Amino acid sequence: MSRIKLSSSEDAITLRLSGRIRSEDLAELWATVEGSPQRMVIDMKDVTLADREAVQFLGFCQARGIELLHCPLDIRESILAENHGDFG
């Protein structure tokens, strides 16, 4: 189970994720990311696990300029190993 906490400042909107990110969480994440006119940051400091669909989603976000802050090394390596031309 993951938790998503949203915060904003003048220069960015930050999504703080914690726990496990699974495919069931992606619709909510996508709705937040897709509609944002501001710079987005995904803070993954407290993420413990991400399934394959979540890794693909995170790679898609990163490829579109969304910063992945505090991304765990194993998840970052999985992102690099995935092809993220399209999501979904």
Backbone as a printed PyTorch tensor [residue, N CA C, xyz], in Angstrom:
tensor([[[  0.8340,  -1.1670,   0.0000],
         [  0.0000,   0.0000,   0.0000],
         [  0.8880,   1.2410,   0.0000]],

        [[  0.5030,   2.2070,  -0.8120],
         [  1.2840,   3.4370,  -0.8580],
         [  0.4420,   4.6090,  -0.3640]],

        [[  1.1520,   5.6450,   0.0200],
         [  0.4870,   6.8910,   0.3910],
         [  1.0340,   7.9860,  -0.4980]],

        [[  0.1550,   8.8890,  -0.8600],
         [  0.5250,  10.0000,  -1.7150],
         [  0.1520,  11.2800,  -0.9920]],

        [[  1.1420,  12.1550,  -0.8270],
         [  0.8970,  13.4390,  -0.1840],
         [  1.3300,  14.5320,  -1.1550]],

        [[  0.4720,  15.4780,  -1.3680],
         [  0.7160,  16.5500,  -2.3180],
         [  1.0470,  17.8380,  -1.5890]],

        [[  2.0910,  18.5120,  -2.0350],
         [  2.4110,  19.8300,  -1.4990],
         [  2.8550,  20.7140,  -2.6660]],

        [[  2.7140,  22.0010,  -2.4910],
         [  3.1120,  22.8930,  -3.5760],
         [  3.8280,  24.1140,  -3.0340]],

        [[  4.6430,  24.6650,  -3.8800],
         [  5.3380,  25.9090,  -3.5890],
         [  5.2210,  26.7630,  -4.8480]],

        [[  5.8390,  27.9240,  -4.8310],
         [  5.7700,  28.7940,  -5.9990],
         [  6.3980,  28.1640,  -7.2290]],

        [[  7.4330,  27.3560,  -7.0440],
         [  8.1570,  26.8380,  -8.2000],
         [  7.8550,  25.3880,  -8.5740]],

        [[  7.1580,  24.6240,  -7.7220],
         [  6.9150,  23.2180,  -8.0550],
         [  5.7950,  22.6140,  -7.2200]],

        [[  5.2340,  21.5510,  -7.7730],
         [  4.3060,  20.7020,  -7.0250],
         [  5.0770,  19.4280,  -6.7050]],

        [[  5.0510,  19.0170,  -5.4470],
         [  5.7720,  17.8230,  -5.0170],
         [  4.7880,  16.7460,  -4.5910]],

        [[  4.9550,  15.5660,  -5.1690],
         [  4.2060,  14.3830,  -4.7530],
         [  5.1450,  13.5710,  -3.8790]],

        [[  4.8070,  13.4020,  -2.6100],
         [  5.6150,  12.5810,  -1.7120],
         [  4.9690,  11.2050,  -1.6290]],

        [[  5.7150,  10.2190,  -2.0680],
         [  5.2110,   8.8510,  -2.0790],
         [  5.8610,   8.0710,  -0.9510]],

        [[  5.1010,   7.1480,  -0.3870],
         [  5.6680,   6.2730,   0.6330],
         [  5.0530,   4.8940,   0.5020]],

        [[  5.7940,   3.9100,   0.9560],
         [  5.3240,   2.5330,   0.8980],
         [  5.6090,   1.8940,  -0.4480]],

        [[  4.7070,   1.0260,  -0.8610],
         [  4.8480,   0.3030,  -2.1250],
         [  4.0160,   0.9860,  -3.1970]],

        [[  4.6240,   1.2200,  -4.3530],
         [  3.8960,   1.7920,  -5.4790],
         [  3.5220,   0.6380,  -6.4060]],

        [[  2.2340,   0.5040,  -6.6350],
         [  1.7410,  -0.5760,  -7.4830],
         [  0.8760,  -0.0180,  -8.6090]],

        [[  0.5860,  -0.8650,  -9.5570],
         [ -0.1990,  -0.4400, -10.7130],
         [ -1.5350,   0.1800, -10.2960]],

        [[ -2.1010,  -0.2600,  -9.1830],
         [ -3.3790,   0.2930,  -8.7100],
         [ -3.2650,   1.7750,  -8.3370]],

        [[ -2.0580,   2.2410,  -8.0310],
         [ -1.8370,   3.6200,  -7.6200],
         [ -1.6300,   4.5700,  -8.7960]],

        [[ -1.3990,   4.0310,  -9.9700],
         [ -0.9520,   4.8510, -11.0810],
         [ -2.0110,   5.7850, -11.6480]],

        [[ -3.2770,   5.3950, -11.6140],
         [ -4.3240,   6.2820, -12.1350],
         [ -4.3620,   7.5900, -11.3510]],

        [[ -4.2750,   7.4910, -10.0450],
         [ -4.2720,   8.6960,  -9.2060],
         [ -3.0130,   9.5380,  -9.4540]],

        [[ -1.8730,   8.8800,  -9.5600],
         [ -0.6340,   9.5990,  -9.8390],
         [ -0.6940,  10.2830, -11.2060]],

        [[ -1.1690,   9.5570, -12.2110],
         [ -1.2450,  10.1060, -13.5600],
         [ -2.1760,  11.3140, -13.6110]],

        [[ -3.3020,  11.2410, -12.9410],
         [ -4.2510,  12.3610, -12.9340],
         [ -3.6010,  13.6110, -12.3560]],

        [[ -2.7750,  13.4600, -11.3640],
         [ -2.0980,  14.5990, -10.7480],
         [ -0.9910,  15.1330, -11.6520]],

        [[ -0.2120,  14.2550, -12.2200],
         [  0.9200,  14.6440, -13.0600],
         [  0.4470,  15.2530, -14.3740]],

        [[ -0.5280,  14.6370, -14.9930],
         [ -0.9730,  15.0400, -16.3240],
         [ -1.5320,  16.4630, -16.3580]],

        [[ -2.2870,  16.8370, -15.3530],
         [ -2.9550,  18.1210, -15.3890],
         [ -2.1980,  19.2790, -14.7860]],

        [[ -0.9730,  19.0720, -14.3920],
         [ -0.2530,  20.1220, -13.6790],
         [  0.4150,  21.1130, -14.6280]],

        [[  0.1110,  22.4000, -14.4550],
         [  0.7970,  23.4130, -15.2580],
         [  2.1780,  23.7670, -14.6790]],

        [[  2.4380,  23.3640, -13.4470],
         [  3.7040,  23.6760, -12.7800],
         [  4.7070,  22.5500, -12.9290]],

        [[  5.9450,  22.8670, -12.6070],
         [  7.0030,  21.8580, -12.5630],
         [  6.6370,  20.8240, -11.5040]],

        [[  6.8700,  19.5640, -11.8160],
         [  6.5230,  18.4740, -10.9100],
         [  7.7880,  17.8090, -10.3620]],

        [[  7.6990,  17.3970,  -9.0920],
         [  8.7510,  16.6340,  -8.4320],
         [  8.0740,  15.4620,  -7.7430]],

        [[  8.6280,  14.2670,  -7.9150],
         [  8.1370,  13.0930,  -7.1990],
         [  9.2040,  12.7140,  -6.1780]],

        [[  8.8780,  12.8830,  -4.8950],
         [  9.7960,  12.5770,  -3.8050],
         [  9.5460,  11.1410,  -3.3610]],

        [[ 10.5540,  10.2990,  -3.5160],
         [ 10.4180,   8.8700,  -3.2460],
         [ 11.2070,   8.4320,  -2.0210]],

        [[ 11.4780,   9.3570,  -1.1260],
         [ 12.3120,   9.0620,   0.0440],
         [ 11.8150,   7.8520,   0.8330]],

        [[ 10.4990,   7.7130,   0.9810],
         [  9.9480,   6.6460,   1.8060],
         [  9.3370,   5.5020,   0.9960]],

        [[  9.7140,   5.3900,  -0.2740],
         [  9.2190,   4.2910,  -1.1090],
         [ 10.0520,   3.0490,  -0.8250]],

        [[  9.3650,   1.9240,  -0.6140],
         [ 10.0660,   0.6790,  -0.3080],
         [ 10.1000,  -0.2880,  -1.4820]],

        [[  9.1470,  -0.1600,  -2.4100],
         [  9.0440,  -1.1060,  -3.5220],
         [  8.2040,  -0.4960,  -4.6250]],

        [[  8.5190,  -0.8400,  -5.8630],
         [  7.7040,  -0.4120,  -7.0030],
         [  7.5670,  -1.5990,  -7.9420]],

        [[  6.3250,  -1.9150,  -8.3580],
         [  6.1610,  -3.0220,  -9.2970],
         [  6.5510,  -2.5640, -10.7010]],

        [[  6.5350,  -3.4800, -11.6460],
         [  7.0360,  -3.1730, -12.9850],
         [  6.2620,  -2.0320, -13.6420]],

        [[  4.9450,  -2.0170, -13.5150],
         [  4.1470,  -0.9480, -14.1020],
         [  4.4920,   0.4010, -13.4740]],

        [[  4.7410,   0.4120, -12.1820],
         [  5.1350,   1.6460, -11.5030],
         [  6.5020,   2.1140, -11.9810]],

        [[  7.4200,   1.1880, -12.1820],
         [  8.7450,   1.5360, -12.7070],
         [  8.6090,   2.1460, -14.0950]],

        [[  7.7760,   1.5580, -14.9360],
         [  7.5580,   2.0990, -16.2760],
         [  6.9590,   3.5020, -16.2000]],

        [[  6.0090,   3.6890, -15.3120],
         [  5.3890,   4.9950, -15.1320],
         [  6.4250,   6.0250, -14.6840]],

        [[  7.2420,   5.6750, -13.7260],
         [  8.2580,   6.5970, -13.2230],
         [  9.2670,   6.9550, -14.3160]],

        [[  9.6250,   5.9800, -15.1370],
         [ 10.5130,   6.2540, -16.2650],
         [  9.8720,   7.1890, -17.2670]],

        [[  8.5950,   6.9930, -17.5220],
         [  7.8240,   7.8660, -18.4080],
         [  7.8270,   9.2910, -17.8600]],

        [[  7.5890,   9.4300, -16.5710],
         [  7.5860,  10.7570, -15.9420],
         [  8.9520,  11.4180, -16.0590]],

        [[  9.9840,  10.6770, -15.7390],
         [ 11.3390,  11.2210, -15.7830],
         [ 11.7050,  11.6540, -17.2050]],

        [[ 11.3180,  10.8680, -18.1930],
         [ 11.6120,  11.1990, -19.5810],
         [ 10.9140,  12.4850, -20.0160]],

        [[  9.8590,  12.8580, -19.3260],
         [  9.1220,  14.0780, -19.6300],
         [  9.4900,  15.2430, -18.7140]],

        [[ 10.5950,  15.1070, -17.9950],
         [ 11.1180,  16.2160, -17.2270],
         [ 10.6760,  16.2970, -15.7830]],

        [[  9.9750,  15.2990, -15.2960],
         [  9.5750,  15.2820, -13.8920],
         [ 10.7440,  14.7390, -13.0680]],

        [[ 11.1560,  15.5010, -12.0820],
         [ 12.2870,  15.1080, -11.2490],
         [ 11.8870,  14.0070, -10.2720]],

        [[ 12.7050,  12.9590, -10.1920],
         [ 12.5150,  11.8940,  -9.2120],
         [ 13.5180,  12.1300,  -8.0960]],

        [[ 13.0330,  12.6490,  -6.9920],
         [ 13.8780,  13.0210,  -5.8620],
         [ 13.9610,  11.8580,  -4.8780]],

        [[ 15.1550,  11.5840,  -4.3750],
         [ 15.3880,  10.5100,  -3.4000],
         [ 14.9360,   9.1430,  -3.9200]],

        [[ 15.1080,   8.9090,  -5.1970],
         [ 14.7020,   7.6270,  -5.7890],
         [ 15.6550,   6.5270,  -5.3150]],

        [[ 15.1130,   5.4480,  -4.7240],
         [ 15.9750,   4.3480,  -4.2800],
         [ 16.7860,   3.7700,  -5.4480]],

        [[ 18.0020,   3.3850,  -5.1670],
         [ 18.9150,   2.9080,  -6.2040],
         [ 18.3390,   1.7420,  -7.0080]],

        [[ 17.7230,   0.7700,  -6.3440],
         [ 17.1940,  -0.3800,  -7.0790],
         [ 16.0720,   0.0350,  -8.0320]],

        [[ 15.2620,   0.9930,  -7.6380],
         [ 14.1920,   1.4720,  -8.5170],
         [ 14.7970,   2.2780,  -9.6660]],

        [[ 15.7890,   3.1190,  -9.3740],
         [ 16.4460,   3.8990, -10.4300],
         [ 17.0920,   2.9710, -11.4670]],

        [[ 17.7320,   1.9110, -11.0140],
         [ 18.3360,   0.9540, -11.9430],
         [ 17.2750,   0.2590, -12.7840]],

        [[ 16.1370,  -0.0540, -12.1790],
         [ 15.0420,  -0.6750, -12.9320],
         [ 14.4790,   0.2900, -13.9740]],

        [[ 14.3840,   1.5530, -13.6270],
         [ 13.9060,   2.5680, -14.5680],
         [ 14.8400,   2.6320, -15.7780]],

        [[ 16.1360,   2.6580, -15.5070],
         [ 17.1210,   2.7250, -16.5930],
         [ 17.0580,   1.5050, -17.5070]],

        [[ 16.7000,   0.3540, -16.9380],
         [ 16.6380,  -0.8780, -17.7100],
         [ 15.3730,  -0.9810, -18.5770]],

        [[ 14.3480,  -0.2190, -18.2450],
         [ 13.0790,  -0.2660, -18.9720],
         [ 13.0960,   0.6480, -20.1930]],

        [[ 12.3010,   0.2940, -21.1660],
         [ 12.0690,   1.1820, -22.3040],
         [ 10.8230,   1.9800, -21.9870]],

        [[ 10.9250,   3.3230, -21.9060],
         [  9.7720,   4.1200, -21.5180],
         [  9.3800,   5.1230, -22.5950]],

        [[  9.2220,   4.6680, -23.8040],
         [  8.7490,   5.5400, -24.8640],
         [  7.3050,   5.9360, -24.6560]],

        [[  6.4790,   4.9970, -24.2690],
         [  5.0570,   5.2570, -24.0330],
         [  4.6480,   4.6010, -22.7430]],

        [[  3.6820,   5.1910, -22.1000],
         [  3.1390,   4.5960, -20.8880],
         [  1.7130,   4.1870, -21.1580]],

        [[  1.3440,   2.9880, -20.7000],
         [ -0.0470,   2.5570, -20.7990],
         [ -0.3510,   1.6930, -21.9150]]])
